[in-house]
Amino acid sequence: MRKFMVIAIPLFSLLIFVGIMLSGDFLKKPLGNYDDIPGSINELIQTVQSEKWDEAGIKVKELNAKWKRIVNRVQFSSERDEINFFSMSLARLEGAILVKDKINAVMELKEAYEHWDQLGQ
Amino acid sequence: MNEGLVVLVRSIIAFFSLLIFTRIIGKEQISQLTFFDYVLGITIGSIAASLTTDLSSRAWPHWVGLITWAALGFLMEIITLKWRYAAKVLEGEPDIVIMNGKILEKTLKKSKYRVSDILELLRNQGIFDLNEVNYAIMESNGRLSVLKKPEHQPLTPNDMNIQVKDKGISTELIYDGILFTENLKQVGKDESWLMDQLKSQGINNISEVFLATINPEGNLYIDKYDDHLQKAIDIGDYKGPF
């Protein structure tokens, strides 16, 4: 029993560590509508393209809230830079929506999606 | 992103991974390490440090680096254990630097040691006169093993044909006021015997004892918390803060 524990505890610990380090790709996936970042980005692209700026303003705030929820889950397994880049994209997106700049808003949304895609990989 | 929390979690991962890997790699002490083992240790430590604090990249690649270095170190250890030829290549082999009292300059040059280094290593072993040295061997871990000339070797009981008893090693019976009953059983004594011994030295309770050991001849060494010393000798050569 003792020998089993001596082997099992380190092995189990290593498995947990590997699990934590590789959990990003899994944990970023949406569990419901409240944390569906790719869905929100796609919706926002459509909203911006149809130039519904008031709706886009509300949706970007929702996207921000979803992002804050996701960051807590993926922070242990992701690069700080990818997290920061996504946050920066969101900030720039808010600015673009505020001044009703369709081109920059779509660009920022596409960039944010790319950062999202790279998160935890 | 809570950077402090991320560093905390990564530190736990790095700390315990390092602990597990070093336990697997082996039990060699610092003094037994070859130069390569030393470099291996530094590299693994450095990767663990990056794993902990380098948040600009994910923990996973650092951890893969850590486990790869540890696995290669372990592999090298297995190879050197099983294959003597490989051990000679990987770990090096001892070089004779002094033979029959003569310094072998070529060997010194090959192992990149100066005479002053050899003299220093000899002095570390209490040898201040080269005339005393018969053989000196530079081991692969960088330590110097010395065989003195017969006339300079210390006299042993065997030289005098004197029979000496094997003293063996002492066993701890009490440490920090706690009795080790298993050790007591192992030496064939019981608690009442121990209490009698303690009472004969003016000790009424085990908790008064800091350390008690017994040697194979049955002699007890007892150190109490209360040392009853008037004034402990201060070996410091200058006044410090304490």
Chai-1 contact restraints between the chains, C-beta under 6 A:
chainA,res_idxA,chainB,res_idxB,connection_type,confidence,min_distance_angstrom,max_distance_angstrom,comment,restraint_id
A,P10,B,I20,contact,1.0,0.0,6.0,A-B,restraint_1
A,S13,B,F16,contact,1.0,0.0,6.0,A-B,restraint_2
A,F17,B,I13,contact,1.0,0.0,6.0,A-B,restraint_3
A,M21,B,A59,contact,1.0,0.0,6.0,A-B,restraint_4
A,M21,B,W60,contact,1.0,0.0,6.0,A-B,restraint_5
A,M21,B,W63,contact,1.0,0.0,6.0,A-B,restraint_6
A,V71,B,M1,contact,1.0,0.0,6.0,A-B,restraint_7
A,Q75,B,M1,contact,1.0,0.0,6.0,A-B,restraint_8
A,Q75,B,V6,contact,1.0,0.0,6.0,A-B,restraint_9
A,F76,B,V6,contact,1.0,0.0,6.0,A-B,restraint_10
A,F76,B,V9,contact,1.0,0.0,6.0,A-B,restraint_11
A,E79,B,S57,contact,1.0,0.0,6.0,A-B,restraint_12
A,E79,B,R58,contact,1.0,0.0,6.0,A-B,restraint_13
A,R80,B,L55,contact,1.0,0.0,6.0,A-B,restraint_14
A,R80,B,S56,contact,1.0,0.0,6.0,A-B,restraint_15
A,D81,B,S56,contact,1.0,0.0,6.0,A-B,restraint_16
A,I83,B,M1,contact,1.0,0.0,6.0,A-B,restraint_17
